[in-house]
Amino acid sequence: MADINANTDTLSFTNGVELTVGDATGDVTEAALRRIQIREAIKAHFDKEQTLFRHGVKVLTLFFIDEVAKYRDYAQVDEKGEYARIFEEEYTQYLNEVLDLDETAYVKYLKGIAADKTHSGYFSIDKKSKRQVDSAVAVRGENAGLSDDVDAYDLILKDKERLLSLGEPVRFIFSHSALREGWDNPNVFVICALKHSDNTISRRQEVGRGLRLSVNQQGDRMDHPAIVHDVNVLTVVASESYKDFVAALQKDISDSLSARPQVANEEYFTGKVLKTPTGDVQVTPHLAKQIYRYLVKNDYTDNADRIAGVYHDAKKAGTLADLPPELKVYAEQVFQLIDSVFSASQLPDIGDDRRPKKNPLNANFDKQEFKALWNRINRKAAYSVDFDSDELVQKAVKELDAALRVTPLQYTIEKGEQRDQVDADALEKGDGFKVLESHVEYNKQSIHSAAKYDLIGKLAEGTQLTRRTVAEVLKGINVAVFAQFKTNPESFIAEATRLINEQKATVIIEHLAYDPVEDKFDLDIFTSGQTKQDFSNAVKTPKRHIYDFVLPDSGSRPEREFAEALEASVEVVVYAKLPRGFLIPTPVGDYNPDWAISFKEGEVKHIYFVAETKGSMSSMDLREIEKTKIRCARKFFEEMNRRFAPENVKYDVVDSFGKLMEIVK
């Protein structure tokens, strides 16, 4: 053995072989590998199910197999194939471990489901024998008595509502033809491929069976912004190494996005349009060169002019280099343009699910200082907004007249000819023709189309205003502004919706009021939903944080540095990265603050502090919805302080620990 790396979970051998966690080498039989996969899929299922049961979400696990007889063997008396037997053995063994827990509602639910009733198969049905069949494998024991194959087929294929009910015991599904039939279900949380990879079905297609927003028992989508990314996580148990599976999946996704531009050069940027509040700005060759030089100067592109991962890492961390003065006024639009260029680093981040998943609470959670802090911020309130719609109409009309500018539809005309000499290689590469000239034309005339637009309805839907109010806005705007609808209806609707919503947010803040309610947050918000956390960027914080680790959002550098500073500060007694379940309602969506901090009494003027950390304090760098939520949060804490105690809790937005100390000192 050459090296053991605990950071990357790899073993390196002197012969060049490298193994990661989950890899197997040597004398490993096919049967042993499949048993391990089934066992890991069952564990992943229980892990997710324990978290989602209280939300009323039915968890399903999908197994892909390459031969029906391995699951349904009609030559056997009980018709169970090899995989069905292995599943029941492994399920029963792991279930007994879970049942050692307290007699919770979840444990009672598990006790009510027999191992042989919680799995079923979905295969093609032979019309004569009423059997589930595999077209590539002869059906065994055709003369055996009728089984419940048709019922299972109907349950899984047709009766999705029943399948998603917690009253239906089937939770594990074995399938051979699911992809060909186009079957999918929003509550597939675990996929296990009990077959060798082939070229007929891509990994992207397989994984796609589980990439749906899940639903609860009422059929409501689990898409609340505070929990959507924690709940809707798919676990894949593959037969190949984690590294190989991820590489192949990323390649599949990359190949499917091949139509997107991949080169960030001057030619690509030239002629593009930047949509700004004051009107459209076309990227001239000079501006295109500025953008290109900015990317090259900061190593944001590689030698082939492709966007490098360092660009996206810096953007996530809020540490992008400053744009040149000419581009800075269009910063948001320039970065949107850069982001439109495909980059491999934009592909989904696929985590290793075998890593530690839970972040335990520690002794700091029981400190009196944290209890005092929690008692002060553990408030719930209802908001009300009382404003005159005429005021909103006037502001919206004024803003639309000033800022609504729609880009005419454009098209590029290219003129070319076949090259004088063309060989087979040139044809294969698509180089048989050359472009002699090209130019962009704009269609500013009315676009006559068979498509009809419900303009008032679309704006009412996008702004959550009544059709009557929307109609008043449209009647009030300048005739020339309204005429732009004919040249590009889609752009008109999108831009008008955005501008009206911005004015709506302004009016809402002016007339927003909060009233406390009796209800409070349960302490389980600190422990629920912890099964799928990313520890790759974790900061160890056992001294003052209520958890052993801080898990920065998306690897955020400002959050990481902020946590490290809190941990080192002698003025801080205890602090918490607030869980996603801690929410303040606002008219533009629930808001989850970042931090709650308790300082030493006598050291600072604000002992109890709730902080929002942003990489930049400039309002130019915050989206309008973020700014609105922050303004709503200020009103919330102001009202709670007024109701319960003066200066009870101080709330503010900071970009660093230094800024925080300026406020509290």
Disulfide bonds with the S-S distance in Angstrom:
none
